[in-house]
Amino acid sequence: MSLVEIARYQDVYEADLAAAFLSAHDIEVSVTERFQTTVDPLMQRALGIRLMGRADQAEQARDLLKRARAGEFATDEGDDLNAPDSTVRAASRGLALLAFASGAGFVGTSLPRRFSAFQWTGLAILAAVLLLSLALWSVGVLNGA
C-alpha cells in the first residue's frame, strides 16, 4: 500500500482536525512531521504538515476536504457561552488594572522580579484610593445615605 499526500497544512492542529474528519468518514490518514513541528513550532511554517493517505482513497479524501472547506458540513449550532454580566466585566477590568499598576503583570507567565520605585508608588496610590473609597463608603452606610 503506497501513501500519497492528501493535503498540506501550516498548522498541526488544523491537520489533526482534517485527519479526524477524514477518519470519521472511514478514510485512513496520518499526519506526518508531527514530531519535528511540535518540538519546534517554527518548523510548521518551514516544512508544512502533510496529511498522508492511501492512494486508492486519495481522491475521495480530497473531495471530502474540498466540500468541508466550502462549508457543506457546517451546522448552525450557535454559541453556547453566555455573555458575562457587567459585574464580572467590571471586576475583571479592575483586577487587570490593579495587576498592571502594581507591576505584577500576569504572574503565571513571567518570572518573579522585584518592584521598581515606580511600581511601589503605583501600588501605594492604589492602596490609598482603595482605603479612601472604603472610608467614604462606610461613612455613607453609617449615615444611612
C-alpha positions as YAML, in Angstrom:
chain: A
units: angstrom
residues:
- id: 1
  name: MET
  ca: [0.00, 0.00, 0.00]
- id: 2
  name: SER
  ca: [1.55, 3.30, -1.06]
- id: 3
  name: LEU
  ca: [0.89, 6.58, 0.71]
- id: 4
  name: VAL
  ca: [0.27, 9.82, -1.15]
- id: 5
  name: GLU
  ca: [-0.09, 13.39, 0.05]
- id: 6
  name: ILE
  ca: [-3.74, 14.28, 0.53]
- id: 7
  name: ALA
  ca: [-3.22, 17.85, 1.73]
- id: 8
  name: ARG
  ca: [-0.60, 20.12, 3.28]
- id: 9
  name: TYR
  ca: [-1.27, 22.40, 6.25]
- id: 10
  name: GLN
  ca: [0.58, 25.21, 8.02]
- id: 11
  name: ASP
  ca: [-0.70, 24.24, 11.46]
- id: 12
  name: VAL
  ca: [-0.54, 20.86, 13.20]
- id: 13
  name: TYR
  ca: [-3.94, 21.39, 14.83]
- id: 14
  name: GLU
  ca: [-5.60, 22.08, 11.50]
- id: 15
  name: ALA
  ca: [-4.00, 18.91, 10.13]
- id: 16
  name: ASP
  ca: [-5.26, 16.95, 13.14]
- id: 17
  name: LEU
  ca: [-8.79, 18.26, 12.60]
- id: 18
  name: ALA
  ca: [-8.68, 17.26, 8.94]
- id: 19
  name: ALA
  ca: [-7.36, 13.81, 9.91]
- id: 20
  name: ALA
  ca: [-10.15, 13.34, 12.45]
- id: 21
  name: PHE
  ca: [-12.73, 14.49, 9.89]
- id: 22
  name: LEU
  ca: [-11.45, 12.01, 7.31]
- id: 23
  name: SER
  ca: [-11.26, 9.24, 9.92]
- id: 24
  name: ALA
  ca: [-14.93, 9.85, 10.70]
- id: 25
  name: HIS
  ca: [-15.61, 9.16, 7.01]
- id: 26
  name: ASP
  ca: [-13.63, 5.86, 7.09]
- id: 27
  name: ILE
  ca: [-10.56, 7.20, 5.31]
- id: 28
  name: GLU
  ca: [-7.22, 6.16, 6.77]
- id: 29
  name: VAL
  ca: [-4.77, 9.08, 7.02]
- id: 30
  name: SER
  ca: [-1.74, 10.03, 9.07]
- id: 31
  name: VAL
  ca: [-0.26, 13.38, 9.97]
- id: 32
  name: THR
  ca: [3.45, 13.49, 9.16]
- id: 33
  name: GLU
  ca: [6.14, 15.80, 10.53]
- id: 34
  name: ARG
  ca: [4.23, 15.88, 13.84]
- id: 35
  name: PHE
  ca: [7.32, 15.32, 15.99]
- id: 36
  name: GLN
  ca: [9.51, 17.94, 14.30]
- id: 37
  name: THR
  ca: [6.83, 20.59, 14.25]
- id: 38
  name: THR
  ca: [5.72, 20.13, 17.85]
- id: 39
  name: VAL
  ca: [9.29, 20.26, 19.14]
- id: 40
  name: ASP
  ca: [9.99, 23.43, 17.18]
- id: 41
  name: PRO
  ca: [6.78, 25.23, 16.15]
- id: 42
  name: LEU
  ca: [8.66, 27.43, 13.66]
- id: 43
  name: MET
  ca: [9.19, 24.29, 11.61]
- id: 44
  name: GLN
  ca: [5.44, 24.14, 10.92]
- id: 45
  name: ARG
  ca: [5.78, 27.06, 8.53]
- id: 46
  name: ALA
  ca: [9.03, 25.80, 7.05]
- id: 47
  name: LEU
  ca: [8.09, 22.17, 6.46]
- id: 48
  name: GLY
  ca: [4.33, 22.27, 6.42]
- id: 49
  name: ILE
  ca: [2.41, 19.36, 7.81]
- id: 50
  name: ARG
  ca: [1.42, 16.72, 5.32]
- id: 51
  name: LEU
  ca: [-1.68, 14.61, 5.57]
- id: 52
  name: MET
  ca: [-0.82, 11.27, 4.02]
- id: 53
  name: GLY
  ca: [-3.32, 8.60, 2.99]
- id: 54
  name: ARG
  ca: [-3.74, 5.51, 0.88]
- id: 55
  name: ALA
  ca: [-3.51, 6.08, -2.85]
- id: 56
  name: ASP
  ca: [-6.84, 4.36, -3.52]
- id: 57
  name: GLN
  ca: [-8.66, 6.75, -1.12]
- id: 58
  name: ALA
  ca: [-6.82, 9.95, -2.11]
- id: 59
  name: GLU
  ca: [-9.45, 11.37, -4.48]
- id: 60
  name: GLN
  ca: [-12.30, 10.66, -2.08]
- id: 61
  name: ALA
  ca: [-10.33, 12.33, 0.76]
- id: 62
  name: ARG
  ca: [-9.52, 15.41, -1.32]
- id: 63
  name: ASP
  ca: [-13.16, 15.70, -2.37]
- id: 64
  name: LEU
  ca: [-14.35, 15.49, 1.26]
- id: 65
  name: LEU
  ca: [-11.85, 18.16, 2.34]
- id: 66
  name: LYS
  ca: [-12.88, 20.41, -0.55]
- id: 67
  name: ARG
  ca: [-16.55, 20.05, 0.42]
- id: 68
  name: ALA
  ca: [-15.70, 20.76, 4.08]
- id: 69
  name: ARG
  ca: [-13.82, 23.95, 3.12]
- id: 70
  name: ALA
  ca: [-16.86, 25.04, 1.13]
- id: 71
  name: GLY
  ca: [-18.98, 24.70, 4.27]
- id: 72
  name: GLU
  ca: [-21.10, 21.75, 3.25]
- id: 73
  name: PHE
  ca: [-20.76, 20.05, 6.64]
- id: 74
  name: ALA
  ca: [-21.17, 23.20, 8.74]
- id: 75
  name: THR
  ca: [-24.00, 23.42, 11.22]
- id: 76
  name: ASP
  ca: [-25.53, 26.47, 12.84]
- id: 77
  name: GLU
  ca: [-25.27, 25.46, 16.48]
- id: 78
  name: GLY
  ca: [-24.85, 28.98, 17.80]
- id: 79
  name: ASP
  ca: [-22.75, 29.97, 20.76]
- id: 80
  name: ASP
  ca: [-23.38, 28.11, 24.00]
- id: 81
  name: LEU
  ca: [-21.50, 30.61, 26.15]
- id: 82
  name: ASN
  ca: [-23.45, 33.27, 27.96]
- id: 83
  name: ALA
  ca: [-22.16, 36.83, 27.79]
- id: 84
  name: PRO
  ca: [-20.54, 37.94, 31.05]
- id: 85
  name: ASP
  ca: [-22.62, 40.33, 33.11]
- id: 86
  name: SER
  ca: [-21.43, 43.87, 33.85]
- id: 87
  name: THR
  ca: [-20.30, 43.00, 37.40]
- id: 88
  name: VAL
  ca: [-17.94, 40.30, 36.18]
- id: 89
  name: ARG
  ca: [-16.62, 42.59, 33.45]
- id: 90
  name: ALA
  ca: [-16.00, 45.45, 35.90]
- id: 91
  name: ALA
  ca: [-14.27, 43.14, 38.40]
- id: 92
  name: SER
  ca: [-12.06, 41.69, 35.65]
- id: 93
  name: ARG
  ca: [-11.03, 45.11, 34.43]
- id: 94
  name: GLY
  ca: [-10.33, 46.24, 37.98]
- id: 95
  name: LEU
  ca: [-8.11, 43.24, 38.68]
- id: 96
  name: ALA
  ca: [-6.25, 43.75, 35.41]
- id: 97
  name: LEU
  ca: [-5.66, 47.43, 36.21]
- id: 98
  name: LEU
  ca: [-4.50, 46.53, 39.72]
- id: 99
  name: ALA
  ca: [-2.07, 43.94, 38.36]
- id: 100
  name: PHE
  ca: [-0.75, 46.40, 35.78]
- id: 101
  name: ALA
  ca: [-0.39, 49.29, 38.22]
- id: 102
  name: SER
  ca: [1.30, 47.18, 40.86]
- id: 103
  name: GLY
  ca: [3.78, 45.85, 38.32]
- id: 104
  name: ALA
  ca: [2.83, 42.25, 38.93]
- id: 105
  name: GLY
  ca: [1.67, 41.81, 35.37]
- id: 106
  name: PHE
  ca: [0.45, 38.36, 34.53]
- id: 107
  name: VAL
  ca: [2.25, 36.38, 37.19]
- id: 108
  name: GLY
  ca: [1.69, 33.00, 35.61]
- id: 109
  name: THR
  ca: [3.67, 33.90, 32.50]
- id: 110
  name: SER
  ca: [6.53, 35.92, 33.94]
- id: 111
  name: LEU
  ca: [9.45, 35.29, 36.21]
- id: 112
  name: PRO
  ca: [9.40, 36.72, 39.72]
- id: 113
  name: ARG
  ca: [11.02, 40.14, 39.88]
- id: 114
  name: ARG
  ca: [11.44, 42.97, 42.34]
- id: 115
  name: PHE
  ca: [9.22, 46.02, 42.19]
- id: 116
  name: SER
  ca: [10.75, 49.25, 40.99]
- id: 117
  name: ALA
  ca: [10.14, 52.57, 42.75]
- id: 118
  name: PHE
  ca: [7.55, 53.46, 40.11]
- id: 119
  name: GLN
  ca: [5.62, 50.26, 40.78]
- id: 120
  name: TRP
  ca: [5.72, 50.78, 44.57]
- id: 121
  name: THR
  ca: [4.38, 54.29, 44.04]
- id: 122
  name: GLY
  ca: [1.55, 52.97, 41.89]
- id: 123
  name: LEU
  ca: [0.74, 50.35, 44.49]
- id: 124
  name: ALA
  ca: [0.72, 52.98, 47.26]
- id: 125
  name: ILE
  ca: [-1.61, 55.23, 45.25]
- id: 126
  name: LEU
  ca: [-3.96, 52.32, 44.59]
- id: 127
  name: ALA
  ca: [-3.97, 51.39, 48.27]
- id: 128
  name: ALA
  ca: [-4.73, 54.99, 49.25]
- id: 129
  name: VAL
  ca: [-7.60, 55.21, 46.76]
- id: 130
  name: LEU
  ca: [-8.98, 51.91, 47.98]
- id: 131
  name: LEU
  ca: [-8.78, 52.94, 51.63]
- id: 132
  name: LEU
  ca: [-10.35, 56.33, 50.89]
- id: 133
  name: SER
  ca: [-13.22, 54.76, 48.95]
- id: 134
  name: LEU
  ca: [-13.82, 52.23, 51.73]
- id: 135
  name: ALA
  ca: [-13.82, 55.01, 54.32]
- id: 136
  name: LEU
  ca: [-16.29, 57.10, 52.28]
- id: 137
  name: TRP
  ca: [-18.50, 54.09, 51.72]
- id: 138
  name: SER
  ca: [-18.54, 53.18, 55.41]
- id: 139
  name: VAL
  ca: [-19.41, 56.81, 56.38]
- id: 140
  name: GLY
  ca: [-22.25, 56.75, 53.84]
- id: 141
  name: VAL
  ca: [-23.52, 53.43, 55.18]
- id: 142
  name: LEU
  ca: [-23.36, 54.59, 58.78]
- id: 143
  name: ASN
  ca: [-25.20, 57.83, 57.98]
- id: 144
  name: GLY
  ca: [-27.90, 55.90, 56.10]
- id: 145
  name: ALA
  ca: [-27.23, 57.52, 52.72]
...
